[in-house]
Amino acid sequence: VNNKFGLRCKNCKTNIHHHCQSYVEMQRCFGKIPPGFRRAYSSPLYSDPKDQLANRSDPVFETLRTGVIMANKERKKGQDDKKNVSVGSGS
């Protein structure tokens, strides 16, 4: 079975788990990484947050990111509603 449960950046080919998406949403993508730097252990997680906001200029990416965030909120809200209904019906 070859199931993929993650996301991959089209620019830098970085893979992340879909549950970890919220941790890296505001991180700056540095684009295609040269082959010599692929095993570098420096992380964009330590970059300046002011620089991260300046890099967000792709309207397609912003639209897709917003849609994913909204879908995740709705999915979580639906799960919470199901829990409340099952607890409330047993009383």
C-alpha contacts under 8 A as a table, 3 or more apart, distances in Angstrom:
res1	aa1	res2	aa2	distance
5	F	17	H	6.47
5	F	18	H	6.42
6	G	15	N	6.71
6	G	16	I	5.53
6	G	17	H	4.27
6	G	18	H	4.84
7	L	15	N	5.71
7	L	16	I	5.34
7	L	17	H	6.22
7	L	18	H	6.05
7	L	21	Q	7.97
8	R	13	K	5.75
8	R	14	T	5.49
8	R	15	N	4.45
8	R	16	I	6.40
9	C	12	C	5.75
9	C	13	K	4.81
9	C	14	T	5.29
9	C	15	N	6.66
10	K	13	K	5.50
10	K	14	T	7.99
11	N	29	C	7.51
11	N	30	F	7.98
11	N	31	G	4.90
11	N	32	K	5.35
12	C	29	C	6.95
12	C	30	F	6.95
12	C	31	G	4.97
12	C	32	K	4.44
12	C	33	I	5.85
13	K	32	K	7.61
16	I	20	C	6.45
16	I	21	Q	6.77
17	H	20	C	5.24
17	H	21	Q	6.67
18	H	21	Q	5.29
19	H	22	S	7.30
20	C	23	Y	5.49
20	C	24	V	7.03
21	Q	24	V	5.48
21	Q	25	E	6.00
22	S	25	E	5.37
23	Y	26	M	7.64
24	V	27	Q	5.20
24	V	45	L	7.64
26	M	49	P	7.99
26	M	52	Q	6.50
26	M	53	L	7.59
27	Q	44	P	6.50
27	Q	45	L	6.33
27	Q	47	S	7.90
27	Q	52	Q	6.07
28	R	44	P	6.66
28	R	47	S	7.96
28	R	51	D	7.78
28	R	52	Q	5.14
28	R	55	N	6.59
29	C	44	P	7.81
30	F	33	I	7.31
33	I	37	F	6.45
33	I	38	R	6.43
34	P	37	F	5.59
34	P	38	R	6.78
35	P	38	R	5.50
36	G	39	R	7.46
37	F	40	A	5.25
43	S	46	Y	6.17
43	S	47	S	7.91
44	P	47	S	5.31
47	S	51	D	7.53
47	S	52	Q	7.66
48	D	51	D	5.49
48	D	52	Q	6.72
49	P	52	Q	5.00
49	P	53	L	6.67
50	K	53	L	5.59
50	K	54	A	6.75
51	D	54	A	5.22
51	D	55	N	6.57
52	Q	55	N	5.39
52	Q	56	R	7.05
53	L	56	R	5.60
54	A	57	S	7.44
56	R	62	E	7.58
57	S	62	E	7.95
58	D	61	F	5.42
58	D	62	E	6.30
59	P	62	E	5.01
59	P	63	T	6.06
60	V	63	T	5.15
60	V	64	L	6.20
61	F	64	L	5.18
61	F	65	R	5.94
62	E	65	R	5.07
62	E	66	T	6.03
63	T	66	T	5.18
63	T	67	G	6.19
64	L	67	G	5.03
64	L	68	V	6.21
65	R	68	V	5.18
65	R	69	I	6.25
66	T	69	I	5.13
66	T	70	M	6.17
67	G	70	M	5.14
67	G	71	A	6.04
68	V	71	A	5.07
68	V	72	N	6.10
69	I	72	N	5.20
69	I	73	K	6.27
70	M	73	K	5.09
70	M	74	E	6.20
71	A	74	E	5.10
71	A	75	R	6.06
72	N	75	R	5.04
72	N	76	K	6.12
73	K	76	K	5.16
73	K	77	K	6.02
74	E	77	K	4.93
74	E	78	G	6.07
75	R	78	G	5.12
75	R	79	Q	6.32
76	K	79	Q	5.09
76	K	80	D	6.22
77	K	80	D	5.08
77	K	81	D	6.14
78	G	81	D	5.06
78	G	82	K	6.30
79	Q	82	K	5.19
79	Q	83	K	6.40
80	D	83	K	5.12
80	D	84	N	6.29
81	D	84	N	5.10
81	D	85	V	6.20
82	K	85	V	5.18
82	K	86	S	6.22
83	K	86	S	5.31
83	K	87	V	6.21
84	N	87	V	5.18
84	N	88	G	5.95
85	V	88	G	5.06
85	V	89	S	6.02
86	S	89	S	5.42
86	S	90	G	6.71
87	V	90	G	5.70
87	V	91	S	7.31
88	G	91	S	5.79
